[in-house]
Amino acid sequence: MTPQSVIEVVIADRRSDGSGPRNVHAHGVFPDEAAATCFVRNQLAALPLRGVTDVHVSLTALGASDTARPLRDVSGAVATVAAEFDTAPAVERDLAATLTRAARSRRVDVAAVLERAAATAAANVGGADLLLAASPESVAAHHVSALAGLGTDPELPLLRRTEPVVLYFETRDQQLDDYGIRELCTRDTVAIRAELRRAELDGGPRAELEAELAAVQTLYETDVEAYVATWIAAATSRARDLGLPDDVPVLLSTDETESYDDGDLEPLYDYAFATVALPGCGYTPTTYPHRDSSGMPDVEAFVDAEAAAHRSYRDRVAATRDGRRVPT
């Protein structure tokens, strides 16, 4: 990360309804947030003498490519806003207090602690870029990024990780849905239900069809659980190879996380997808042969091929019943 952005400060009248033009009382551009905050404090101290009682203060990071990212927007009475900028954030106070105690002990290598802490935090969130995601591109951010890098082994990027690795599927059967396994099951359950309706109208036997429907649904649920368990085991194995400590688990979540696809975790996805076979067909996403012209899975072609190869869910259930299948 290189220092490329600056911080713009605007101090103006507060208008709660947003109507009418606002008088700008102070404006400046600074190399980092610390300098910008110092400017705000000095300006707020002088405003009451000029009869200004209510203000809106905004800090915006301006990037080299004309990008703008809001950092802080504070409105209120001058005294209230001044107090907000005079008070260090809670995380800053906690860190300062911890370092102060360590320094006073005269027994702690504070430099090593800072290096390891920065490296661990970066590992936990997926790298220095995500560690500094809320920080403007500044000299301070450049130094912190370098500090985190000192304690990171690029060959073992998860070595410093202390928090669980959380990987993400949209649903637990996401892969089975994407590659047509779920559709293969759905086609069979729809067919069985249609036969059940005909049997009900004709007065024919239903018990065997009902048992077959339950067996197909159970087999699909078993496929989902087995695929997920095997996929997580593969991802965990790869994570251990990349340095993840044995006491840090690898988990699967269907609640979207902000770091599920960060750079440090991509090798885990890649390895698991490449090595874990889809149920029934035995393909992996990398060996799956049914693709449309854009390279996406062709589910219709897959379903037809699996039925022709007698790998439908009804066929697989029948194989567990000495090859017997309910006649249609």
Contacts in CASP RR format, 6 or more apart in sequence:
PFRMAT RR
TARGET T0000
AUTHOR 0000-0000-0000
METHOD contacts of the structure
MODEL  1
MTPQSVIEVVIADRRSDGSGPRNVHAHGVFPDEAAATCFVRNQLAALPLR
GVTDVHVSLTALGASDTARPLRDVSGAVATVAAEFDTAPAVERDLAATLT
RAARSRRVDVAAVLERAAATAAANVGGADLLLAASPESVAAHHVSALAGL
GTDPELPLLRRTEPVVLYFETRDQQLDDYGIRELCTRDTVAIRAELRRAE
LDGGPRAELEAELAAVQTLYETDVEAYVATWIAAATSRARDLGLPDDVPV
LLSTDETESYDDGDLEPLYDYAFATVALPGCGYTPTTYPHRDSSGMPDVE
AFVDAEAAAHRSYRDRVAATRDGRRVPT
1 128 0 8 1.000
1 129 0 8 1.000
1 132 0 8 1.000
1 137 0 8 1.000
1 141 0 8 1.000
1 142 0 8 1.000
1 145 0 8 1.000
2 137 0 8 1.000
2 142 0 8 1.000
3 31 0 8 1.000
3 137 0 8 1.000
3 138 0 8 1.000
3 139 0 8 1.000
3 141 0 8 1.000
3 142 0 8 1.000
4 63 0 8 1.000
4 64 0 8 1.000
4 137 0 8 1.000
5 61 0 8 1.000
5 62 0 8 1.000
5 63 0 8 1.000
5 64 0 8 1.000
5 136 0 8 1.000
5 137 0 8 1.000
5 138 0 8 1.000
6 29 0 8 1.000
6 30 0 8 1.000
6 31 0 8 1.000
6 61 0 8 1.000
6 62 0 8 1.000
6 63 0 8 1.000
6 136 0 8 1.000
7 29 0 8 1.000
7 30 0 8 1.000
7 31 0 8 1.000
7 32 0 8 1.000
7 33 0 8 1.000
7 35 0 8 1.000
7 36 0 8 1.000
7 59 0 8 1.000
7 60 0 8 1.000
7 61 0 8 1.000
7 62 0 8 1.000
7 71 0 8 1.000
7 136 0 8 1.000
7 138 0 8 1.000
8 27 0 8 1.000
8 28 0 8 1.000
8 29 0 8 1.000
8 30 0 8 1.000
8 36 0 8 1.000
8 59 0 8 1.000
8 60 0 8 1.000
8 61 0 8 1.000
8 62 0 8 1.000
9 26 0 8 1.000
9 27 0 8 1.000
9 28 0 8 1.000
9 29 0 8 1.000
9 30 0 8 1.000
9 36 0 8 1.000
9 39 0 8 1.000
9 40 0 8 1.000
9 57 0 8 1.000
9 58 0 8 1.000
9 59 0 8 1.000
10 24 0 8 1.000
10 26 0 8 1.000
10 27 0 8 1.000
10 28 0 8 1.000
10 57 0 8 1.000
10 58 0 8 1.000
10 60 0 8 1.000
11 24 0 8 1.000
11 25 0 8 1.000
11 26 0 8 1.000
11 27 0 8 1.000
11 40 0 8 1.000
11 43 0 8 1.000
11 44 0 8 1.000
11 47 0 8 1.000
11 55 0 8 1.000
11 56 0 8 1.000
11 57 0 8 1.000
12 22 0 8 1.000
12 23 0 8 1.000
12 24 0 8 1.000
12 25 0 8 1.000
12 55 0 8 1.000
12 56 0 8 1.000
13 22 0 8 1.000
13 23 0 8 1.000
13 25 0 8 1.000
13 52 0 8 1.000
13 54 0 8 1.000
13 55 0 8 1.000
13 56 0 8 1.000
14 54 0 8 1.000
14 55 0 8 1.000
14 56 0 8 1.000
14 75 0 8 1.000
14 76 0 8 1.000
15 22 0 8 1.000
15 56 0 8 1.000
16 75 0 8 1.000
22 56 0 8 1.000
25 43 0 8 1.000
25 47 0 8 1.000
25 50 0 8 1.000
25 52 0 8 1.000
25 55 0 8 1.000
26 39 0 8 1.000
26 43 0 8 1.000
28 36 0 8 1.000
28 39 0 8 1.000
29 62 0 8 1.000
30 36 0 8 1.000
30 39 0 8 1.000
31 138 0 8 1.000
31 139 0 8 1.000
32 136 0 8 1.000
32 138 0 8 1.000
32 139 0 8 1.000
32 140 0 8 1.000
33 59 0 8 1.000
33 71 0 8 1.000
33 136 0 8 1.000
33 138 0 8 1.000
33 140 0 8 1.000
34 140 0 8 1.000
36 59 0 8 1.000
37 59 0 8 1.000
37 85 0 8 1.000
40 57 0 8 1.000
40 59 0 8 1.000
40 85 0 8 1.000
41 82 0 8 1.000
41 85 0 8 1.000
41 86 0 8 1.000
44 55 0 8 1.000
44 57 0 8 1.000
44 78 0 8 1.000
44 81 0 8 1.000
44 82 0 8 1.000
44 85 0 8 1.000
45 82 0 8 1.000
47 55 0 8 1.000
47 78 0 8 1.000
48 78 0 8 1.000
48 79 0 8 1.000
52 78 0 8 1.000
53 77 0 8 1.000
53 78 0 8 1.000
54 75 0 8 1.000
54 76 0 8 1.000
54 77 0 8 1.000
54 78 0 8 1.000
55 75 0 8 1.000
55 76 0 8 1.000
55 78 0 8 1.000
55 81 0 8 1.000
56 73 0 8 1.000
56 74 0 8 1.000
56 75 0 8 1.000
56 76 0 8 1.000
57 72 0 8 1.000
57 73 0 8 1.000
57 74 0 8 1.000
57 75 0 8 1.000
57 81 0 8 1.000
57 85 0 8 1.000
58 70 0 8 1.000
58 72 0 8 1.000
58 73 0 8 1.000
58 74 0 8 1.000
59 70 0 8 1.000
59 71 0 8 1.000
59 72 0 8 1.000
59 73 0 8 1.000
60 68 0 8 1.000
60 69 0 8 1.000
60 70 0 8 1.000
60 71 0 8 1.000
61 68 0 8 1.000
61 69 0 8 1.000
61 70 0 8 1.000
61 71 0 8 1.000
61 136 0 8 1.000
61 137 0 8 1.000
62 68 0 8 1.000
63 69 0 8 1.000
63 137 0 8 1.000
64 137 0 8 1.000
69 136 0 8 1.000
71 136 0 8 1.000
74 81 0 8 1.000
74 84 0 8 1.000
74 85 0 8 1.000
75 81 0 8 1.000
88 96 0 8 1.000
99 110 0 8 1.000
99 113 0 8 1.000
99 114 0 8 1.000
102 108 0 8 1.000
102 110 0 8 1.000
102 113 0 8 1.000
103 110 0 8 1.000
114 147 0 8 1.000
115 147 0 8 1.000
115 150 0 8 1.000
115 151 0 8 1.000
116 151 0 8 1.000
116 160 0 8 1.000
118 131 0 8 1.000
118 144 0 8 1.000
118 147 0 8 1.000
118 148 0 8 1.000
118 149 0 8 1.000
118 150 0 8 1.000
118 151 0 8 1.000
119 147 0 8 1.000
119 148 0 8 1.000
119 149 0 8 1.000
119 150 0 8 1.000
119 151 0 8 1.000
119 152 0 8 1.000
119 160 0 8 1.000
120 160 0 8 1.000
120 161 0 8 1.000
120 162 0 8 1.000
121 131 0 8 1.000
121 148 0 8 1.000
122 128 0 8 1.000
122 130 0 8 1.000
122 131 0 8 1.000
122 148 0 8 1.000
122 149 0 8 1.000
122 152 0 8 1.000
122 160 0 8 1.000
123 152 0 8 1.000
123 157 0 8 1.000
123 158 0 8 1.000
123 159 0 8 1.000
123 160 0 8 1.000
123 161 0 8 1.000
123 162 0 8 1.000
123 264 0 8 1.000
124 160 0 8 1.000
124 161 0 8 1.000
124 162 0 8 1.000
124 163 0 8 1.000
125 131 0 8 1.000
125 259 0 8 1.000
125 262 0 8 1.000
126 259 0 8 1.000
126 262 0 8 1.000
126 263 0 8 1.000
126 264 0 8 1.000
126 265 0 8 1.000
127 148 0 8 1.000
127 152 0 8 1.000
127 157 0 8 1.000
127 262 0 8 1.000
127 263 0 8 1.000
127 264 0 8 1.000
128 144 0 8 1.000
128 145 0 8 1.000
128 148 0 8 1.000
128 149 0 8 1.000
128 152 0 8 1.000
129 145 0 8 1.000
130 259 0 8 1.000
130 262 0 8 1.000
131 144 0 8 1.000
131 145 0 8 1.000
131 148 0 8 1.000
132 141 0 8 1.000
132 144 0 8 1.000
132 145 0 8 1.000
135 141 0 8 1.000
135 144 0 8 1.000
151 160 0 8 1.000
152 159 0 8 1.000
152 160 0 8 1.000
153 159 0 8 1.000
156 242 0 8 1.000
156 243 0 8 1.000
157 242 0 8 1.000
157 243 0 8 1.000
157 264 0 8 1.000
158 165 0 8 1.000
158 239 0 8 1.000
158 242 0 8 1.000
158 243 0 8 1.000
158 244 0 8 1.000
158 248 0 8 1.000
158 264 0 8 1.000
159 242 0 8 1.000
159 243 0 8 1.000
159 244 0 8 1.000
159 245 0 8 1.000
161 244 0 8 1.000
161 245 0 8 1.000
161 248 0 8 1.000
162 245 0 8 1.000
162 248 0 8 1.000
163 248 0 8 1.000
164 248 0 8 1.000
164 249 0 8 1.000
164 250 0 8 1.000
164 251 0 8 1.000
165 235 0 8 1.000
165 239 0 8 1.000
165 244 0 8 1.000
165 248 0 8 1.000
165 249 0 8 1.000
165 250 0 8 1.000
165 251 0 8 1.000
165 265 0 8 1.000
165 268 0 8 1.000
166 251 0 8 1.000
166 252 0 8 1.000
166 253 0 8 1.000
166 257 0 8 1.000
166 259 0 8 1.000
166 260 0 8 1.000
167 232 0 8 1.000
167 235 0 8 1.000
167 250 0 8 1.000
167 251 0 8 1.000
167 252 0 8 1.000
167 253 0 8 1.000
167 260 0 8 1.000
167 265 0 8 1.000
167 268 0 8 1.000
167 269 0 8 1.000
168 252 0 8 1.000
168 253 0 8 1.000
168 254 0 8 1.000
168 256 0 8 1.000
168 257 0 8 1.000
168 260 0 8 1.000
168 261 0 8 1.000
169 175 0 8 1.000
169 228 0 8 1.000
169 252 0 8 1.000
169 253 0 8 1.000
169 254 0 8 1.000
170 254 0 8 1.000
171 177 0 8 1.000
171 254 0 8 1.000
172 224 0 8 1.000
172 228 0 8 1.000
172 252 0 8 1.000
172 254 0 8 1.000
173 181 0 8 1.000
173 182 0 8 1.000
173 224 0 8 1.000
173 227 0 8 1.000
175 181 0 8 1.000
175 227 0 8 1.000
175 231 0 8 1.000
175 273 0 8 1.000
175 278 0 8 1.000
175 285 0 8 1.000
176 182 0 8 1.000
176 220 0 8 1.000
176 223 0 8 1.000
176 224 0 8 1.000
176 227 0 8 1.000
176 278 0 8 1.000
176 279 0 8 1.000
177 183 0 8 1.000
178 297 0 8 1.000
179 278 0 8 1.000
179 283 0 8 1.000
179 285 0 8 1.000
179 288 0 8 1.000
179 297 0 8 1.000
179 299 0 8 1.000
179 302 0 8 1.000
180 297 0 8 1.000
180 299 0 8 1.000
180 302 0 8 1.000
180 303 0 8 1.000
181 220 0 8 1.000
181 223 0 8 1.000
181 278 0 8 1.000
181 279 0 8 1.000
181 280 0 8 1.000
181 281 0 8 1.000
182 220 0 8 1.000
183 299 0 8 1.000
183 302 0 8 1.000
183 303 0 8 1.000
184 302 0 8 1.000
184 303 0 8 1.000
184 306 0 8 1.000
184 307 0 8 1.000
184 312 0 8 1.000
184 313 0 8 1.000
185 216 0 8 1.000
185 217 0 8 1.000
185 219 0 8 1.000
185 220 0 8 1.000
185 313 0 8 1.000
187 303 0 8 1.000
187 307 0 8 1.000
187 312 0 8 1.000
188 216 0 8 1.000
188 312 0 8 1.000
188 313 0 8 1.000
188 314 0 8 1.000
189 213 0 8 1.000
189 216 0 8 1.000
189 217 0 8 1.000
189 313 0 8 1.000
191 314 0 8 1.000
191 328 0 8 1.000
192 209 0 8 1.000
192 212 0 8 1.000
192 213 0 8 1.000
192 216 0 8 1.000
192 314 0 8 1.000
192 326 0 8 1.000
193 213 0 8 1.000
195 209 0 8 1.000
195 326 0 8 1.000
195 328 0 8 1.000
196 206 0 8 1.000
196 209 0 8 1.000
196 210 0 8 1.000
196 213 0 8 1.000
199 205 0 8 1.000
199 206 0 8 1.000
199 209 0 8 1.000
200 206 0 8 1.000
208 326 0 8 1.000
209 326 0 8 1.000
212 314 0 8 1.000
212 317 0 8 1.000
212 325 0 8 1.000
212 326 0 8 1.000
215 317 0 8 1.000
215 320 0 8 1.000
216 313 0 8 1.000
216 314 0 8 1.000
216 317 0 8 1.000
219 313 0 8 1.000
219 316 0 8 1.000
219 317 0 8 1.000
220 313 0 8 1.000
223 279 0 8 1.000
223 280 0 8 1.000
226 279 0 8 1.000
227 276 0 8 1.000
227 278 0 8 1.000
227 279 0 8 1.000
228 252 0 8 1.000
230 276 0 8 1.000
231 252 0 8 1.000
231 272 0 8 1.000
231 273 0 8 1.000
231 276 0 8 1.000
232 250 0 8 1.000
232 251 0 8 1.000
232 252 0 8 1.000
232 272 0 8 1.000
234 271 0 8 1.000
234 272 0 8 1.000
234 275 0 8 1.000
234 276 0 8 1.000
235 250 0 8 1.000
235 268 0 8 1.000
235 269 0 8 1.000
235 271 0 8 1.000
235 272 0 8 1.000
236 244 0 8 1.000
236 249 0 8 1.000
236 250 0 8 1.000
237 271 0 8 1.000
238 267 0 8 1.000
238 268 0 8 1.000
238 271 0 8 1.000
238 272 0 8 1.000
239 250 0 8 1.000
239 268 0 8 1.000
240 246 0 8 1.000
242 264 0 8 1.000
242 267 0 8 1.000
242 268 0 8 1.000
244 250 0 8 1.000
250 268 0 8 1.000
253 260 0 8 1.000
259 265 0 8 1.000
261 269 0 8 1.000
273 284 0 8 1.000
273 285 0 8 1.000
273 286 0 8 1.000
274 284 0 8 1.000
274 285 0 8 1.000
274 286 0 8 1.000
275 284 0 8 1.000
276 284 0 8 1.000
277 283 0 8 1.000
277 284 0 8 1.000
278 284 0 8 1.000
278 285 0 8 1.000
278 288 0 8 1.000
280 306 0 8 1.000
280 311 0 8 1.000
280 316 0 8 1.000
281 302 0 8 1.000
281 306 0 8 1.000
281 311 0 8 1.000
283 289 0 8 1.000
288 297 0 8 1.000
288 302 0 8 1.000
290 297 0 8 1.000
290 298 0 8 1.000
290 299 0 8 1.000
290 301 0 8 1.000
290 302 0 8 1.000
290 305 0 8 1.000
291 297 0 8 1.000
291 298 0 8 1.000
292 298 0 8 1.000
306 312 0 8 1.000
314 325 0 8 1.000
314 326 0 8 1.000
315 325 0 8 1.000
317 325 0 8 1.000
318 324 0 8 1.000
318 325 0 8 1.000
END
